[in-house]
Amino acid sequence: MFDTSAIKTARDRHWVAPLVILALVALPWSIQIFDARDATFLFAWGLVNTNPPMVTPLPDFLLVYTQGLPKYILAWPLSVLAYAGTLTSAVSGVIFDREDPRVTGGLLLIMAVAQLRLAWGFSFQPYRTAWPIASACCLLIAWWFYWPRVRTRERGYSLDDSAE
């Protein structure tokens, strides 16, 4: 008899990174606090303002509200594109069993830098503080899930090869 429990366990572990990356959709990527009274939560899908309470989807923001806005705002859609590439790479790595961790990790780093740029731009405005939550999360995900795989690949073997 052939025991498939080890194969199932290994396969289930491969889904952890894509699920953690998917969870970034639910987290605010950046929080901007104005005058310590109200805040704006920036998500991958849009903005949530606290005063007045309102939600602005990303497509509306890009197509309606972007005229005359500073250039650093463009870091937001850039990070969303990097996020889509990251998620696609991670999921295709599980489904097709072919993923280059340098690509997925690199896209996470691009996303982290873009969100840091966005928060930095907001922080230079008077009475405004920005917290780049996604930058820290992306760096942590890249370090935890992808850096060990990149390092072992450089040595000529992968983590998957050691299980055989």
DRENTORKOL-3810 file (N, C-alpha, C; in nm, 4 decimals):
REM DRENTORKOL-3810
@n.u->0.0834; n.v->-0.1187; n.w->0.0000; ca.u->0.0000; ca.v->0.0000; ca.w->0.0000; c.u->0.0875; c.v->0.1246; c.w->0.0000
@n.u->0.0390; n.v->0.2236; n.w->-0.0674; ca.u->0.1102; ca.v->0.3508; ca.w->-0.0770; c.u->0.0417; c.v->0.4528; c.w->0.0135
@n.u->0.1166; n.v->0.5126; n.w->0.1035; ca.u->0.0619; ca.v->0.6098; ca.w->0.1979; c.u->0.0635; c.v->0.7490; c.w->0.1339
@n.u->-0.0530; n.v->0.8071; n.w->0.1112; ca.u->-0.0626; ca.v->0.9388; ca.w->0.0479; c.u->-0.0740; c.v->1.0522; c.w->0.1490
@n.u->-0.0720; n.v->1.0227; n.w->0.2779; ca.u->-0.0896; ca.v->1.1293; ca.w->0.3775; c.u->0.0254; c.v->1.2292; c.w->0.3728
@n.u->0.1477; n.v->1.1818; n.w->0.3485; ca.u->0.2622; ca.v->1.2735; ca.w->0.3403; c.u->0.2488; c.v->1.3654; c.w->0.2194
@n.u->0.1994; n.v->1.3121; n.w->0.1084; ca.u->0.1796; ca.v->1.3946; ca.w->-0.0107; c.u->0.0719; c.v->1.4990; c.w->0.0145
@n.u->-0.0384; n.v->1.4600; n.w->0.0766; ca.u->-0.1456; ca.v->1.5545; ca.w->0.1062; c.u->-0.0982; c.v->1.6632; c.w->0.2018
@n.u->-0.0202; n.v->1.6260; n.w->0.3027; ca.u->0.0305; ca.v->1.7245; ca.w->0.3976; c.u->0.1223; c.v->1.8240; c.w->0.3279
@n.u->0.2116; n.v->1.7757; n.w->0.2429; ca.u->0.3014; ca.v->1.8650; ca.w->0.1698; c.u->0.2222; c.v->1.9572; c.w->0.0780
@n.u->0.1206; n.v->1.9036; n.w->0.0108; ca.u->0.0397; ca.v->1.9840; ca.w->-0.0799; c.u->-0.0382; c.v->2.0897; c.w->-0.0023
@n.u->-0.0930; n.v->2.0531; n.w->0.1136; ca.u->-0.1671; ca.v->2.1494; ca.w->0.1946; c.u->-0.0766; c.v->2.2628; c.w->0.2421
@n.u->0.0472; n.v->2.2309; n.w->0.2755; ca.u->0.1409; ca.v->2.3339; ca.w->0.3192; c.u->0.1698; c.v->2.4336; c.w->0.2087
@n.u->0.1661; n.v->2.3902; n.w->0.0846; ca.u->0.1925; ca.v->2.4805; ca.w->-0.0277; c.u->0.0844; c.v->2.5871; c.w->-0.0411
@n.u->-0.0345; n.v->2.5620; n.w->0.0113; ca.u->-0.1433; ca.v->2.6593; ca.w->0.0024; c.u->-0.1331; c.v->2.7696; c.w->0.1073
@n.u->-0.0459; n.v->2.7540; n.w->0.2065; ca.u->-0.0378; ca.v->2.8525; ca.w->0.3146; c.u->0.0044; c.v->2.9894; c.w->0.2617
@n.u->0.1108; n.v->2.9957; n.w->0.1839; ca.u->0.1589; ca.v->3.1246; ca.w->0.1321; c.u->0.0531; c.v->3.1950; c.w->0.0464
@n.u->-0.0101; n.v->3.1274; n.w->-0.0516; ca.u->-0.1142; ca.v->3.1964; ca.w->-0.1278; c.u->-0.2306; c.v->3.2434; c.w->-0.0413
@n.u->-0.2668; n.v->3.1674; n.w->0.0611; ca.u->-0.3762; ca.v->3.2100; ca.w->0.1487; c.u->-0.3375; c.v->3.3316; c.w->0.2325
@n.u->-0.2131; n.v->3.3356; n.w->0.2771; ca.u->-0.1657; ca.v->3.4527; ca.w->0.3517; c.u->-0.1630; c.v->3.5748; c.w->0.2595
@n.u->-0.1184; n.v->3.5553; n.w->0.1360; ca.u->-0.1181; ca.v->3.6657; ca.w->0.0393; c.u->-0.2609; c.v->3.7104; c.w->0.0102
@n.u->-0.3521; n.v->3.6169; n.w->-0.0046; ca.u->-0.4924; ca.v->3.6506; ca.w->-0.0280; c.u->-0.5504; c.v->3.7302; c.w->0.0890
@n.u->-0.5069; n.v->3.7002; n.w->0.2099; ca.u->-0.5571; ca.v->3.7706; ca.w->0.3288; c.u->-0.5220; c.v->3.9192; c.w->0.3272
@n.u->-0.4240; n.v->3.9594; n.w->0.2465; ca.u->-0.3889; ca.v->4.1013; ca.w->0.2377; c.u->-0.5044; c.v->4.1858; c.w->0.1846
@n.u->-0.5986; n.v->4.1242; n.w->0.1152; ca.u->-0.7146; ca.v->4.1980; ca.w->0.0643; c.u->-0.7986; c.v->4.2524; c.w->0.1799
@n.u->-0.8031; n.v->4.1794; n.w->0.2896; ca.u->-0.8867; ca.v->4.2183; ca.w->0.4035; c.u->-0.8186; c.v->4.3207; c.w->0.4939
@n.u->-0.6880; n.v->4.3342; n.w->0.4830; ca.u->-0.6152; ca.v->4.4282; ca.w->0.5695; c.u->-0.6040; c.v->4.5646; c.w->0.5038
@n.u->-0.6102; n.v->4.6717; n.w->0.5829; ca.u->-0.5799; ca.v->4.8027; ca.w->0.5236; c.u->-0.4314; c.v->4.8081; c.w->0.4883
@n.u->-0.4014; n.v->4.8504; n.w->0.3674; ca.u->-0.2631; ca.v->4.8558; ca.w->0.3233; c.u->-0.1919; c.v->4.9765; c.w->0.3804
@n.u->-0.2684; n.v->5.0801; n.w->0.4041; ca.u->-0.2124; ca.v->5.2023; ca.w->0.4587; c.u->-0.3227; c.v->5.2716; c.w->0.5377
@n.u->-0.2836; n.v->5.3346; n.w->0.6464; ca.u->-0.3795; ca.v->5.4118; ca.w->0.7257; c.u->-0.3282; c.v->5.5544; c.w->0.7336
@n.u->-0.4104; n.v->5.6478; n.w->0.6877; ca.u->-0.3772; ca.v->5.7894; ca.w->0.6966; c.u->-0.4632; c.v->5.8528; c.w->0.8051
@n.u->-0.3974; n.v->5.9164; n.w->0.9004; ca.u->-0.4682; ca.v->5.9821; ca.w->1.0100; c.u->-0.4549; c.v->6.1324; c.w->0.9911
@n.u->-0.5683; n.v->6.2026; n.w->0.9945; ca.u->-0.5731; ca.v->6.3462; ca.w->0.9746; c.u->-0.6067; c.v->6.4152; c.w->1.1060
@n.u->-0.5223; n.v->6.5049; n.w->1.1498; ca.u->-0.5470; ca.v->6.5840; ca.w->1.2709; c.u->-0.5836; c.v->6.4981; c.w->1.3910
@n.u->-0.5451; n.v->6.3749; n.w->1.3932; ca.u->-0.5769; ca.v->6.2809; ca.w->1.5013; c.u->-0.7271; c.v->6.2672; c.w->1.5263
@n.u->-0.8089; n.v->6.3065; n.w->1.4275; ca.u->-0.9542; ca.v->6.2963; ca.w->1.4412; c.u->-1.0119; c.v->6.1893; c.w->1.3507
@n.u->-0.9816; n.v->6.1980; n.w->1.2247; ca.u->-1.0395; ca.v->6.1030; ca.w->1.1296; c.u->-0.9277; c.v->6.0303; c.w->1.0560
@n.u->-0.9669; n.v->5.9229; n.w->0.9940; ca.u->-0.8688; ca.v->5.8379; ca.w->0.9266; c.u->-0.9240; c.v->5.7896; c.w->0.7932
@n.u->-0.8307; n.v->5.7562; n.w->0.7061; ca.u->-0.8633; ca.v->5.6915; ca.w->0.5796; c.u->-0.7888; c.v->5.5593; c.w->0.5765
@n.u->-0.8628; n.v->5.4528; n.w->0.5501; ca.u->-0.8053; ca.v->5.3192; ca.w->0.5389; c.u->-0.7974; c.v->5.2847; c.w->0.3911
@n.u->-0.6769; n.v->5.2599; n.w->0.3434; ca.u->-0.6547; ca.v->5.2291; ca.w->0.2032; c.u->-0.6412; c.v->5.0778; c.w->0.1885
@n.u->-0.7292; n.v->5.0192; n.w->0.1116; ca.u->-0.7278; ca.v->4.8756; ca.w->0.0848; c.u->-0.6889; c.v->4.8529; c.w->-0.0613
@n.u->-0.6717; n.v->4.7273; n.w->-0.0997; ca.u->-0.6438; ca.v->4.6950; ca.w->-0.2396; c.u->-0.7616; c.v->4.7329; c.w->-0.3280
@n.u->-0.8801; n.v->4.7277; n.w->-0.2748; ca.u->-1.0023; ca.v->4.7472; ca.w->-0.3527; c.u->-1.0600; c.v->4.8881; c.w->-0.3420
@n.u->-1.0120; n.v->4.9706; n.w->-0.2494; ca.u->-1.0653; ca.v->5.1057; ca.w->-0.2372; c.u->-1.0270; c.v->5.1733; c.w->-0.1072
@n.u->-1.0904; n.v->5.2875; n.w->-0.0829; ca.u->-1.0677; ca.v->5.3678; ca.w->0.0367; c.u->-1.1887; c.v->5.3612; c.w->0.1283
@n.u->-1.1637; n.v->5.3646; n.w->0.2579; ca.u->-1.2711; ca.v->5.3770; ca.w->0.3563; c.u->-1.2382; c.v->5.4988; c.w->0.4414
@n.u->-1.3235; n.v->5.6000; n.w->0.4333; ca.u->-1.3056; ca.v->5.7221; ca.w->0.5126; c.u->-1.3937; c.v->5.7149; c.w->0.6368
@n.u->-1.3456; n.v->5.7740; n.w->0.7460; ca.u->-1.4241; ca.v->5.7748; ca.w->0.8688; c.u->-1.5029; c.v->5.9034; c.w->0.8878
@n.u->-1.4589; n.v->6.0129; n.w->0.8246; ca.u->-1.5293; ca.v->6.1401; ca.w->0.8410; c.u->-1.5273; c.v->6.2165; c.w->0.7100
@n.u->-1.6330; n.v->6.2171; n.w->0.6358; ca.u->-1.7600; ca.v->6.1483; ca.w->0.6545; c.u->-1.7443; c.v->6.0007; c.w->0.6206
@n.u->-1.8242; n.v->5.9156; n.w->0.6827; ca.u->-1.8144; ca.v->5.7723; ca.w->0.6527; c.u->-1.8518; c.v->5.7441; c.w->0.5073
@n.u->-1.7558; n.v->5.6906; n.w->0.4331; ca.u->-1.7834; ca.v->5.6587; ca.w->0.2930; c.u->-1.6787; c.v->5.5636; c.w->0.2390
@n.u->-1.7192; n.v->5.4903; n.w->0.1365; ca.u->-1.6306; ca.v->5.3955; ca.w->0.0691; c.u->-1.6158; c.v->5.4408; c.w->-0.0752
@n.u->-1.4908; n.v->5.4441; n.w->-0.1223; ca.u->-1.4626; ca.v->5.4791; ca.w->-0.2612; c.u->-1.3872; c.v->5.3633; c.w->-0.3247
@n.u->-1.4486; n.v->5.2917; n.w->-0.4182; ca.u->-1.3779; ca.v->5.1817; ca.w->-0.4853; c.u->-1.2599; c.v->5.2340; c.w->-0.5675
@n.u->-1.1589; n.v->5.1534; n.w->-0.5844; ca.u->-1.0389; ca.v->5.1931; ca.w->-0.6582; c.u->-1.0701; c.v->5.2416; c.w->-0.8002
@n.u->-1.1546; n.v->5.1722; n.w->-0.8773; ca.u->-1.1838; ca.v->5.2231; ca.w->-1.0121; c.u->-1.2461; c.v->5.3635; c.w->-1.0104
@n.u->-1.3365; n.v->5.3893; n.w->-0.9166; ca.u->-1.3942; ca.v->5.5242; ca.w->-0.9059; c.u->-1.2866; c.v->5.6256; c.w->-0.8711
@n.u->-1.2010; n.v->5.5896; n.w->-0.7786; ca.u->-1.0943; ca.v->5.6812; ca.w->-0.7387; c.u->-1.0039; c.v->5.7134; c.w->-0.8566
@n.u->-0.9676; n.v->5.6114; n.w->-0.9341; ca.u->-0.8758; ca.v->5.6326; ca.w->-1.0462; c.u->-0.9395; c.v->5.7084; c.w->-1.1615
@n.u->-1.0682; n.v->5.6831; n.w->-1.1873; ca.u->-1.1319; ca.v->5.7429; ca.w->-1.3043; c.u->-1.2037; c.v->5.8732; c.w->-1.2750
@n.u->-1.2388; n.v->5.8984; n.w->-1.1491; ca.u->-1.3167; ca.v->6.0178; ca.w->-1.1161; c.u->-1.2348; c.v->6.1196; c.w->-1.0376
@n.u->-1.1590; n.v->6.0727; n.w->-0.9386; ca.u->-1.0973; ca.v->6.1647; ca.w->-0.8432; c.u->-0.9491; c.v->6.1918; c.w->-0.8649
@n.u->-0.8890; n.v->6.1401; n.w->-0.9686; ca.u->-0.7435; ca.v->6.1514; ca.w->-0.9795; c.u->-0.6939; c.v->6.2778; c.w->-1.0482
@n.u->-0.7778; n.v->6.3563; n.w->-1.1085; ca.u->-0.7296; ca.v->6.4778; ca.w->-1.1727; c.u->-0.6720; c.v->6.5735; c.w->-1.0697
@n.u->-0.5490; n.v->6.6162; n.w->-1.0934; ca.u->-0.4857; ca.v->6.7127; ca.w->-1.0056; c.u->-0.4257; c.v->6.6553; c.w->-0.8782
@n.u->-0.4310; n.v->6.5255; n.w->-0.8603; ca.u->-0.3720; ca.v->6.4652; ca.w->-0.7402; c.u->-0.2211; c.v->6.4480; c.w->-0.7582
@n.u->-0.1468; n.v->6.4431; n.w->-0.6481; ca.u->-0.0015; ca.v->6.4257; ca.w->-0.6587; c.u->0.0374; c.v->6.2912; c.w->-0.7196
@n.u->0.1576; n.v->6.2871; n.w->-0.7754; ca.u->0.2060; ca.v->6.1670; ca.w->-0.8451; c.u->0.2222; c.v->6.0466; c.w->-0.7526
@n.u->0.2510; n.v->6.0697; n.w->-0.6245; ca.u->0.2732; ca.v->5.9554; ca.w->-0.5358; c.u->0.1484; c.v->5.8692; c.w->-0.5188
@n.u->0.0317; n.v->5.9228; n.w->-0.5532; ca.u->-0.0927; ca.v->5.8444; ca.w->-0.5458; c.u->-0.0875; c.v->5.7258; c.w->-0.6437
@n.u->-0.0110; n.v->5.7410; n.w->-0.7532; ca.u->-0.0014; ca.v->5.6332; ca.w->-0.8518; c.u->0.0683; c.v->5.5083; c.w->-0.7958
@n.u->0.1322; n.v->5.5214; n.w->-0.6804; ca.u->0.1920; ca.v->5.4041; ca.w->-0.6165; c.u->0.0840; c.v->5.3053; c.w->-0.5729
@n.u->-0.0360; n.v->5.3547; n.w->-0.5478; ca.u->-0.1451; ca.v->5.2664; ca.w->-0.5057; c.u->-0.1833; c.v->5.1677; c.w->-0.6157
@n.u->-0.2218; n.v->5.2149; n.w->-0.7377; ca.u->-0.2550; ca.v->5.1158; ca.w->-0.8415; c.u->-0.1345; c.v->5.0297; c.w->-0.8810
@n.u->-0.0128; n.v->5.0840; n.w->-0.8721; ca.u->0.1057; ca.v->5.0036; ca.w->-0.9005; c.u->0.1165; c.v->4.8880; c.w->-0.8007
@n.u->0.0910; n.v->4.9166; n.w->-0.6735; ca.u->0.0989; ca.v->4.8103; ca.w->-0.5732; c.u->-0.0147; c.v->4.7090; c.w->-0.5912
@n.u->-0.1293; n.v->4.7531; n.w->-0.6411; ca.u->-0.2394; ca.v->4.6597; ca.w->-0.6674; c.u->-0.2013; c.v->4.5663; c.w->-0.7834
@n.u->-0.1365; n.v->4.6206; n.w->-0.8857; ca.u->-0.0892; ca.v->4.5356; ca.w->-0.9961; c.u->0.0166; c.v->4.4365; c.w->-0.9474
@n.u->0.1083; n.v->4.4833; n.w->-0.8628; ca.u->0.2096; ca.v->4.3929; ca.w->-0.8066; c.u->0.1429; c.v->4.2856; c.w->-0.7203
@n.u->0.0382; n.v->4.3244; n.w->-0.6478; ca.u->-0.0349; ca.v->4.2286; ca.w->-0.5654; c.u->-0.1019; c.v->4.1223; c.w->-0.6530
@n.u->-0.1644; n.v->4.1649; n.w->-0.7620; ca.u->-0.2290; ca.v->4.0699; ca.w->-0.8527; c.u->-0.1260; c.v->3.9727; c.w->-0.9106
@n.u->-0.0091; n.v->4.0235; n.w->-0.9461; ca.u->0.0972; ca.v->3.9365; ca.w->-0.9957; c.u->0.1483; c.v->3.8412; c.w->-0.8893
@n.u->0.1595; n.v->3.8905; n.w->-0.7664; ca.u->0.2045; ca.v->3.8069; ca.w->-0.6548; c.u->0.1066; c.v->3.6929; c.w->-0.6302
@n.u->-0.0201; n.v->3.7262; n.w->-0.6228; ca.u->-0.1221; ca.v->3.6247; ca.w->-0.5977; c.u->-0.1282; c.v->3.5241; c.w->-0.7119
@n.u->-0.1209; n.v->3.5726; n.w->-0.8351; ca.u->-0.1216; ca.v->3.4837; ca.w->-0.9516; c.u->-0.0020; c.v->3.3894; c.w->-0.9491
@n.u->0.1149; n.v->3.4423; n.w->-0.9186; ca.u->0.2353; ca.v->3.3598; ca.w->-0.9133; c.u->0.2260; c.v->3.2539; c.w->-0.8042
@n.u->0.1793; n.v->3.2948; n.w->-0.6862; ca.u->0.1705; ca.v->3.2004; ca.w->-0.5739; c.u->0.0671; c.v->3.0907; c.w->-0.6002
@n.u->-0.0485; n.v->3.1282; n.w->-0.6518; ca.u->-0.1534; ca.v->3.0292; ca.w->-0.6789; c.u->-0.1124; c.v->2.9369; c.w->-0.7934
@n.u->-0.0538; n.v->2.9932; n.w->-0.8984; ca.u->-0.0105; ca.v->2.9073; ca.w->-1.0093; c.u->0.1022; c.v->2.8148; c.w->-0.9651
@n.u->0.1808; n.v->2.8574; n.w->-0.8668; ca.u->0.2842; ca.v->2.7700; ca.w->-0.8132; c.u->0.2265; c.v->2.6474; c.w->-0.7458
@n.u->0.1117; n.v->2.6638; n.w->-0.6817; ca.u->0.0473; ca.v->2.5498; ca.w->-0.6165; c.u->-0.0250; c.v->2.4633; c.w->-0.7193
@n.u->-0.0977; n.v->2.5271; n.w->-0.8094; ca.u->-0.1783; ca.v->2.4522; ca.w->-0.9063; c.u->-0.0905; c.v->2.3771; c.w->-1.0069
@n.u->0.0087; n.v->2.4468; n.w->-1.0638; ca.u->0.0917; ca.v->2.3868; ca.w->-1.1680; c.u->0.2252; c.v->2.3346; c.w->-1.1154
@n.u->0.2507; n.v->2.3554; n.w->-0.9871; ca.u->0.3735; ca.v->2.3108; ca.w->-0.9220; c.u->0.4980; c.v->2.3701; c.w->-0.9879
@n.u->0.4855; n.v->2.4911; n.w->-1.0381; ca.u->0.5981; ca.v->2.5619; ca.w->-1.0985; c.u->0.5892; c.v->2.7075; c.w->-1.0564
@n.u->0.6750; n.v->2.7445; n.w->-0.9626; ca.u->0.6779; ca.v->2.8828; ca.w->-0.9164; c.u->0.8229; c.v->2.9223; c.w->-0.8951
@n.u->0.8579; n.v->3.0382; n.w->-0.9441; ca.u->0.9902; ca.v->3.0919; ca.w->-0.9160; c.u->0.9756; c.v->3.1832; c.w->-0.7952
@n.u->1.0304; n.v->3.1453; n.w->-0.6803; ca.u->1.0131; ca.v->3.2255; ca.w->-0.5601; c.u->1.0748; c.v->3.3649; c.w->-0.5726
@n.u->1.1692; n.v->3.3811; n.w->-0.6657; ca.u->1.2274; ca.v->3.5140; ca.w->-0.6877; c.u->1.1243; c.v->3.6089; c.w->-0.7475
@n.u->1.0381; n.v->3.5566; n.w->-0.8336; ca.u->0.9337; ca.v->3.6406; ca.w->-0.8943; c.u->0.8299; c.v->3.6797; c.w->-0.7890
@n.u->0.7791; n.v->3.5811; n.w->-0.7168; ca.u->0.6766; ca.v->3.6092; ca.w->-0.6162; c.u->0.7318; c.v->3.6998; c.w->-0.5070
@n.u->0.8496; n.v->3.6677; n.w->-0.4567; ca.u->0.9114; ca.v->3.7522; ca.w->-0.3545; c.u->0.9443; c.v->3.8911; c.w->-0.4064
@n.u->0.9913; n.v->3.8992; n.w->-0.5301; ca.u->1.0220; ca.v->4.0292; ca.w->-0.5904; c.u->0.8989; c.v->4.1168; c.w->-0.6060
@n.u->0.7879; n.v->4.0567; n.w->-0.6454; ca.u->0.6630; ca.v->4.1324; ca.w->-0.6562; c.u->0.6155; c.v->4.1806; c.w->-0.5193
@n.u->0.6352; n.v->4.0989; n.w->-0.4164; ca.u->0.6028; ca.v->4.1430; ca.w->-0.2802; c.u->0.6890; c.v->4.2629; c.w->-0.2406
@n.u->0.8159; n.v->4.2616; n.w->-0.2793; ca.u->0.9038; ca.v->4.3743; ca.w->-0.2479; c.u->0.8631; c.v->4.4997; c.w->-0.3242
@n.u->0.8234; n.v->4.4850; n.w->-0.4498; ca.u->0.7746; ca.v->4.5999; ca.w->-0.5273; c.u->0.6514; c.v->4.6587; c.w->-0.4606
@n.u->0.5623; n.v->4.5722; n.w->-0.4176; ca.u->0.4417; ca.v->4.6179; ca.w->-0.3488; c.u->0.4765; c.v->4.6914; c.w->-0.2195
@n.u->0.5713; n.v->4.6384; n.w->-0.1440; ca.u->0.6124; ca.v->4.7015; ca.w->-0.0183; c.u->0.6706; c.v->4.8399; c.w->-0.0431
@n.u->0.7554; n.v->4.8527; n.w->-0.1435; ca.u->0.8171; ca.v->4.9825; ca.w->-0.1743; c.u->0.7121; c.v->5.0814; c.w->-0.2239
@n.u->0.6195; n.v->5.0354; n.w->-0.3076; ca.u->0.5143; ca.v->5.1247; ca.w->-0.3586; c.u->0.4261; c.v->5.1753; c.w->-0.2446
@n.u->0.3896; n.v->5.0884; n.w->-0.1523; ca.u->0.3070; ca.v->5.1321; ca.w->-0.0387; c.u->0.3846; c.v->5.2242; c.w->0.0544
@n.u->0.5132; n.v->5.1989; n.w->0.0692; ca.u->0.5972; ca.v->5.2874; ca.w->0.1502; c.u->0.6051; c.v->5.4258; c.w->0.0860
@n.u->0.6169; n.v->5.4300; n.w->-0.0462; ca.u->0.6194; ca.v->5.5573; ca.w->-0.1196; c.u->0.4878; c.v->5.6328; c.w->-0.1019
@n.u->0.3781; n.v->5.5616; n.w->-0.1075; ca.u->0.2471; ca.v->5.6241; ca.w->-0.0892; c.u->0.2347; c.v->5.6831; c.w->0.0508
@n.u->0.2700; n.v->5.6064; n.w->0.1512; ca.u->0.2621; ca.v->5.6551; ca.w->0.2898; c.u->0.3570; c.v->5.7720; c.w->0.3120
@n.u->0.4740; n.v->5.7652; n.w->0.2532; ca.u->0.5708; ca.v->5.8744; ca.w->0.2653; c.u->0.5152; c.v->6.0025; c.w->0.2047
@n.u->0.4522; n.v->5.9919; n.w->0.0881; ca.u->0.3918; ca.v->6.1092; ca.w->0.0245; c.u->0.2814; c.v->6.1706; c.w->0.1096
@n.u->0.1972; n.v->6.0862; n.w->0.1672; ca.u->0.0900; ca.v->6.1367; ca.w->0.2542; c.u->0.1463; c.v->6.2010; c.w->0.3808
@n.u->0.2547; n.v->6.1472; n.w->0.4337; ca.u->0.3100; ca.v->6.1968; ca.w->0.5596; c.u->0.3702; c.v->6.3365; c.w->0.5478
@n.u->0.4023; n.v->6.3799; n.w->0.4264; ca.u->0.4595; ca.v->6.5129; ca.w->0.4094; c.u->0.3537; c.v->6.6225; c.w->0.4080
@n.u->0.2285; n.v->6.5868; n.w->0.4125; ca.u->0.1225; ca.v->6.6865; ca.w->0.4168; c.u->0.1009; c.v->6.7291; c.w->0.5617
@n.u->0.0640; n.v->6.8545; n.w->0.5836; ca.u->0.0480; ca.v->6.9029; ca.w->0.7210; c.u->-0.0619; c.v->6.8272; c.w->0.7970
@n.u->-0.0357; n.v->6.7988; n.w->0.9222; ca.u->-0.1304; ca.v->6.7355; ca.w->1.0148; c.u->-0.1762; c.v->6.5975; c.w->0.9686
@n.u->-0.0920; n.v->6.5288; n.w->0.8968; ca.u->-0.1296; ca.v->6.3972; ca.w->0.8447; c.u->-0.0177; c.v->6.2974; c.w->0.8739
@n.u->-0.0566; n.v->6.1811; n.w->0.9197; ca.u->0.0384; ca.v->6.0719; ca.w->0.9445; c.u->-0.0110; c.v->5.9494; c.w->0.8686
@n.u->0.0816; n.v->5.8802; n.w->0.8058; ca.u->0.0455; ca.v->5.7597; ca.w->0.7311; c.u->0.1247; c.v->5.6412; c.w->0.7841
@n.u->0.0571; n.v->5.5287; n.w->0.7949; ca.u->0.1169; ca.v->5.4053; ca.w->0.8437; c.u->0.1095; c.v->5.3003; c.w->0.7334
@n.u->0.2250; n.v->5.2619; n.w->0.6769; ca.u->0.2259; ca.v->5.1635; ca.w->0.5668; c.u->0.2180; c.v->5.0190; c.w->0.6179
@n.u->0.1001; n.v->4.9752; n.w->0.6524; ca.u->0.0787; ca.v->4.8413; ca.w->0.7075; c.u->0.1205; c.v->4.7329; c.w->0.6071
@n.u->0.0825; n.v->4.7505; n.w->0.4822; ca.u->0.1118; ca.v->4.6484; ca.w->0.3802; c.u->0.2610; c.v->4.6323; c.w->0.3571
@n.u->0.3366; n.v->4.7389; n.w->0.3704; ca.u->0.4816; ca.v->4.7275; ca.w->0.3504; c.u->0.5406; c.v->4.6286; c.w->0.4496
@n.u->0.5038; n.v->4.6429; n.w->0.5751; ca.u->0.5548; ca.v->4.5497; ca.w->0.6763; c.u->0.5056; c.v->4.4078; c.w->0.6498
@n.u->0.3783; n.v->4.3932; n.w->0.6130; ca.u->0.3224; ca.v->4.2598; ca.w->0.5862; c.u->0.3909; c.v->4.1942; c.w->0.4662
@n.u->0.4118; n.v->4.2696; n.w->0.3597; ca.u->0.4752; ca.v->4.2142; ca.w->0.2394; c.u->0.6189; c.v->4.1717; c.w->0.2674
@n.u->0.6921; n.v->4.2541; n.w->0.3418; ca.u->0.8293; ca.v->4.2175; ca.w->0.3763; c.u->0.8322; c.v->4.0919; c.w->0.4623
@n.u->0.7392; n.v->4.0821; n.w->0.5556; ca.u->0.7322; ca.v->3.9636; ca.w->0.6409; c.u->0.6987; c.v->3.8377; c.w->0.5594
@n.u->0.6019; n.v->3.8487; n.w->0.4686; ca.u->0.5638; ca.v->3.7342; ca.w->0.3842; c.u->0.6805; c.v->3.6929; c.w->0.2942
@n.u->0.7468; n.v->3.7920; n.w->0.2335; ca.u->0.8606; ca.v->3.7607; ca.w->0.1462; c.u->0.9717; c.v->3.6927; c.w->0.2251
@n.u->0.9989; n.v->3.7419; n.w->0.3448; ca.u->1.1048; ca.v->3.6835; ca.w->0.4267; c.u->1.0657; c.v->3.5442; c.w->0.4767
@n.u->0.9446; n.v->3.5272; n.w->0.5208; ca.u->0.9028; ca.v->3.4005; ca.w->0.5826; c.u->0.8846; c.v->3.2885; c.w->0.4796
@n.u->0.8160; n.v->3.3189; n.w->0.3695; ca.u->0.7804; ca.v->3.2140; ca.w->0.2739; c.u->0.8767; c.v->3.2010; c.w->0.1565
@n.u->0.9332; n.v->3.3130; n.w->0.1095; ca.u->1.0063; ca.v->3.3079; ca.w->-0.0172; c.u->1.1575; c.v->3.3185; c.w->-0.0040
@n.u->1.2093; n.v->3.3892; n.w->0.0955; ca.u->1.3537; ca.v->3.4009; ca.w->0.1100; c.u->1.4208; c.v->3.2653; c.w->0.1334
@n.u->1.3676; n.v->3.1771; n.w->0.2198; ca.u->1.4326; ca.v->3.0451; ca.w->0.2350; c.u->1.4356; c.v->2.9664; c.w->0.1040
@n.u->1.3325; n.v->2.9779; n.w->0.0241; ca.u->1.3285; ca.v->2.9056; ca.w->-0.1041; c.u->1.4282; c.v->2.9644; c.w->-0.2032
@n.u->1.4477; n.v->3.0955; n.w->-0.2008; ca.u->1.5464; ca.v->3.1584; ca.w->-0.2890; c.u->1.6867; c.v->3.1158; c.w->-0.2469
@n.u->1.7141; n.v->3.1143; n.w->-0.1192; ca.u->1.8473; ca.v->3.0767; ca.w->-0.0688; c.u->1.8806; c.v->2.9325; c.w->-0.1030
@n.u->1.7851; n.v->2.8409; n.w->-0.0841; ca.u->1.8140; ca.v->2.7007; ca.w->-0.1147; c.u->1.8280; c.v->2.6789; c.w->-0.2644
@n.u->1.7577; n.v->2.7557; n.w->-0.3431; ca.u->1.7682; ca.v->2.7448; ca.w->-0.4888; c.u->1.9070; c.v->2.7886; c.w->-0.5351
@n.u->1.9640; n.v->2.8910; n.w->-0.4682; ca.u->2.0981; ca.v->2.9380; ca.w->-0.5034; c.u->2.2030; c.v->2.8294; c.w->-0.4801
@n.u->2.1801; n.v->2.7428; n.w->-0.3827; ca.u->2.2752; ca.v->2.6361; ca.w->-0.3520; c.u->2.2624; c.v->2.5172; c.w->-0.4471
@n.u->2.1637; n.v->2.5206; n.w->-0.5336; ca.u->2.1514; ca.v->2.4141; ca.w->-0.6329; c.u->2.0476; c.v->2.3086; c.w->-0.6013
@n.u->1.9744; n.v->2.3231; n.w->-0.4920; ca.u->1.8674; ca.v->2.2298; ca.w->-0.4624; c.u->1.7513; c.v->2.3087; c.w->-0.4023
@n.u->1.6348; n.v->2.2495; n.w->-0.4034; ca.u->1.5169; ca.v->2.3171; ca.w->-0.3494; c.u->1.4658; c.v->2.2402; c.w->-0.2283
@n.u->1.3783; n.v->2.3032; n.w->-0.1525; ca.u->1.3204; ca.v->2.2366; ca.w->-0.0369; c.u->1.2407; c.v->2.1141; c.w->-0.0776
@n.u->1.1798; n.v->2.1202; n.w->-0.1954; ca.u->1.0999; ca.v->2.0068; ca.w->-0.2426; c.u->1.1886; c.v->1.8862; c.w->-0.2742
@n.u->1.3138; n.v->1.9095; n.w->-0.3177; ca.u->1.4049; ca.v->1.7996; ca.w->-0.3512; c.u->1.4461; c.v->1.7217; c.w->-0.2263
@n.u->1.4527; n.v->1.7887; n.w->-0.1122; ca.u->1.5005; ca.v->1.7220; ca.w->0.0090; c.u->1.3986; c.v->1.6205; c.w->0.0620
@n.u->1.2720; n.v->1.6312; n.w->0.0220; ca.u->1.1669; ca.v->1.5407; ca.w->0.0712; c.u->1.1689; c.v->1.4071; c.w->-0.0040
@n.u->1.2363; n.v->1.4002; n.w->-0.1161; ca.u->1.2356; ca.v->1.2782; ca.w->-0.1967; c.u->1.3295; c.v->1.1741; c.w->-0.1436
END
